[in-house]
Amino acid sequence: MGQKKRTIRWILSMLIISVLVLAAAPLAADDMMDLPMQDQLDQRDEVAEEQLQQFGFALISIQEIQIEANEAIDEVLASSELSEERITEIMQLQQAAPEEAEDQVAEDELAEFEQTITEVEQVHESAEAEMVDAVEDVGFDVEEFNQLAQQIDQNPDLMNRLQEMFMN
């Protein structure tokens, strides 16, 4: 039972993260394509300490928001009249064969499922807005934040600098 809850929560957490990370990824890639290769490499290596620190603060805020969202999702799932297993079954059925879901899911179950999913989506939307605010509060826009996230992911030196900055 706990494993299913963690799986649902993990899927929803990944959705939240992907909104931020993937939203600006095509834009960042387009911007980098306009630069000569050496300039791209130089740009990746030249990240000011303050910029890296602000990124770290935003990342910590995002993680805290994710934890809160996961707890809220747990509460939504716990308050549902459907078991976590049944929610998962209905979700899988709707994804695999939506027309069969109508025949295999009772009306009251479907209504409860839809209510639960609506509440989870509201938590997701709220968390997403809070994450955008957290990014903007430290001086980035989402595109800049995502560009820096890609740079850090692709550059072990930047990753080490970030880790050292927040380990001390």
N, C-alpha and C positions, 0 to 999 in steps of 0.2 A: 504494500500500500504506500509506504513512504517512497519507494523507488518511482512509482508512477507520478507522484506529486513532484518529485525532483525532476523527472523527465519533462513534465508539462511546464514547470517553472523554468527549466533550462531552455526549452524551446522559446518560451516567451522572452526570456532574458536575451537570447541571441537575436530575436527580432528587434528588441530595443536597441541593442548595440549596432545591429546592421543598418538601422535607419541613420544613425550618425555616421558610421564609417563609410557606407556605400553611397550616401546622398551626394557627396561631393567628389567621390573617386573619379568619375568620368571627367569632371571639370579639371581636377588636378592633373590627370593624365594629359588632357589636351594642352594645358598650360606648359607642362614639361616638354611636350613634343615640339613646341615653338622655340625652345632653347637649344643651342649647340650642346653636344654631349659633355664637353668639359665644364660648361656653365652649370649643367644639371648636376654633375658630381660636386662642384664647388658649392652649389646651393644646398645640397644635402649635408655637406660637412659643416657649413657655417650656420650654426644655430647658437644664438646667444644664450648665456646661462639664464638670464632673466626669462627669455622665451621658453626655455626648457622647464624652468621652475613653474611658470604659469601653466604650462601644459600639464605638469605633474599635479598641480593643485586642482585643475579641472578634472583630471582623471580620477583623483581621489573623490571629488564631489560626485562624479558619475557613478563610481562604485557604490558610494553611500546611497545614492538614489536607486540603484539597482537592488540593493539589499532591501530598502524600504518597499520597493515595488514587489519584490518577491514575497515579502511578508504580507502585503496587501492581497496579493494573488492567493496566497495560502488561506487567508481569511475568507476570500470569495469562494474558494473551492470547499473549504470546511463548512460554510454556511449553505451550500447547495444541497438540495434534497437528493441529488444524484451522487452516487459514489464516484470516487476518482476513476475507478475502473470503467464505470458506465460512461462517464464523460469522454474518456479516451476511446472507448468502443464507438460511440456515436460520432466522434470527430473523425476517426479512421473510416467509418462507414460513409460519412458524407464526402470525404475526400476520394474514396475509391469508387463509390457508386451512389451518387446523390439521389437518383430516382428510386433506388432500393431502400434508402434510408427512411423514406416516407412509409413504406410497408413494414419495416422492421422496428420502427421506433414509435411508441405510443405518443399520442398528441400531448399529453401532460408532460412526458419526458422530454419531448422536443421543445416545448415551451420553456421548461426549466433549463434545458441545455442552452437554448438561445439567450435566456436571461443571464445565465452564468457567463457565457462567452461575451455578451455585451458588457458586463461588469469588468471582466478581465481586459477587454479592449479599452474601457475607460481608464483603468489603471495604467495600461500601456501608453495611452495618449497623454495622460498627465505626466507620467515619468519621462516621456520623450520631450515634452515641453520644458520640464525641469532640467533635463540634461542640456538642452539648447541654452537655457538661461545660465547654467553653470559654465558652459563654454564661453558665452558672451560676457559673463561677469568678470572673467580674468583677461578680457581684451581680445579674444579671438572671435572670428565668425566661424560657422561650422565648416566652411570650405578650408579655411586656414588650419583649423584644428585637425581636420582629416589629412591635409597635406603633411603636416608635421607628424601625425601618427604613422603615415606611410614611410616617411623618412626615417623615423625611429625604428620601425619594423625592419627596414632594409639596411640599416646601418648599425652594426653591433657596437661601435664606439658611442653613438648617441644613446643606445639602449643602456650601456654601462654607465654613462654620465648621469642619465636619469635615475637609474637604480642607486648609484652612489649618493646622489643628491638627497634621496628620500630614505636612505638607510641610516644616515647619520642624524 
